[in-house]
Every structure is written in C-alpha cells, then in structure tokens.
Amino acid sequence: MEITEIRVHLRNEEKLKAFATVTFDNCFVVRNMKIIEGNKGLILCMPSRKLPDGTYKDIAHPINVPFRKLLEDRVMACYQEEVKKAAMNPGATAARGDDPDPSE
C-alpha cells in the first residue's frame, strides 16, 4: 500500500495542531487524523468516535508497527512543511485554521 497524498490543515488551538487527510493508492482516503501536542511532543491520532460510555474508539488505524511508523513519519514531515509555509505567510494560516479541511 502506498501513501499517494497527504494534506495537513493547521489549527490555531492549544493542543490540536492540525488535521490530516491521507490518500492511499489514489483510491482510499482517511480523513480527520489529528496532530496533537502530547506530554512528550507531537502525536498522530487516528480518526475516532465517542462511545456512549465516554471513551473513544479508533475508526481506522494501522495494524502493524512498521506501517504506523511510516504513516507517522510522512504525516509529521508534511506537518512541519506546512508550519514552515505558515511562518512565511502568517495571514494564510489564520484563514485555514477555521476549517479542518477547506479543500472539501
């Protein structure tokens, strides 16, 4: 399986840093991955839904460590690139920060 596209949409929130949309093999997309500031740095959270008991369950997630690492590395690299772009054009970040996926 090949990651064919990654879109990162920066957020202006304390813990939530961005949403990510990842396309696989140009035919399957996973939306609403979150990049969050955790206690030990940035983490990639998979899309999830809230259960009646208040806990969350992932809707989609990697099932092995090598693919999880590949996915995290690629998404975080795209995130860092978006942060650099935003630093060079601060006005564009504020506009993008209002919508988790403005391209859709």
Sequence and secondary structure as in RCSB ss.txt:
>XXXX:A:sequence
MEITEIRVHLRNEEKLKAFATVTFDNCFVVRNMKIIEGNKGLILCMPSRKLPDGTYKDIAHPINVPFRKLLEDRV
MACYQEEVKKAAMNPGATAARGDDPDPSE
>XXXX:A:secstr
  EEEEEEEE  SSSEEEEEEEEETTTEEEEEEEEEEETTEEEEE  EEE TTS EEESS  SSHHHHHHHHHHH
HHHHHHHHHHHHH HHHHHHHTT S TT 
